[in-house]
Amino acid sequence: EAGCVLFEVDLAEVEGKEKFIAAIAQAVHVPDWFGSNWDALADALSDLSWQSACGYVLLLRNDNETLGMAAEDHNMAMEIFADTIAFWKSQDKPFWIFFC
């Protein structure tokens, strides 16, 4: 209703960085150039030109505090999320991330 695109990710079966990145990539329908690594995830979340909208919502379901990853990978994901939110804010577009 607000015109935002909703990306839903179920983390219930996610174990490890590769599965986490793949789950996010699938949810945001990344283009063919996606490289399946942290840099590619950061680039994709800060682009989203294939999902034009007035804002974005990333809903991460079945979160278990670590997102199914080792601490170092969890920290990297949180850094990418923070950078993504800051980028879209600089573009005057909301990017919200909810964990449930």
N, C-alpha and C positions, 0 to 999 in steps of 0.2 A: 504494500500500500504506500510506503514511503518512497518507493522507487529504488531501493537498495537491492543488490543481488545477494542472495543467501547461499553460502557454501556450507554444506553439512558434511562432517567427517565423523565416522564411528571409529573410535580408537580401541574398541573392545578386543580386537584380534591383532592389534599392532604391537609388535615386539621388535625393537631396533630401529636404527636410523633409516635404513633403506625402506622398510615398510611404512614408516611415518612419512617420509618424503613422498612415496608413491601414493599414499592415501590422500595427502593434501593435493598433489598433482591431479589425481583423478577428480577430486571434488571441484577444483577450479577449472577443469577441462583445459589443461595446458596444451599449447600448440606442439607440433612435431619437433621443434627445436629444443625442447626441454631436455636437460642433461642429467637429471636424476641425482643431483648433489646439492649441497647447501647453497652454493653460489647461484645455481639455476633456480632454486626455490626462491631465494631472495629477489632475483631478477624478475621471475614470473609474478610474484606477489606485488611488486612495485611497477608492473606494467599493466596487466589485465585489459589491454586494448581489445581483446577478443570478447570481453564481457563488459562493454560500455554501460555505465550506470552512474547515478548521482552519489552512490556510496556502496560499501560492501560490508557484509557480516560473515565472519567465519565462526561457525558453531562446532565446537569440538565436544562430541558426546563420549561418555564413558571414560572420562579423564581419570587417571589414577595417580596424580601428583607428579609423575615423571614422564607422562605421555608415552609410556612404554619403552623408554630409552635410558641409557646410561646417563649419569649426571652431566658429563661433558656435552653430550649431544642435546640433552634437555636444555642446558644453558645456551647452546648455540641456537636452538629453536626459539627460545625466549628473546634472544638478541635480534634475530631476524624479525620476529613479530613486533618488537619495539620499533625497529627501524622502519618496518612497513607502515605502522600506524603513523609515525612521524612524517614519512614521505607523503602519505595521502593527506595528512593534515596540511602540509605545505601546499598541496594542490586544491585545498578547500573542499575535500571530499572526506567523509567519515569512513573509517575502516575499524570496525569493532570486532573483537575476538571474545567469545564467551566459552567458558569451560563448564561442562555440566556432567 
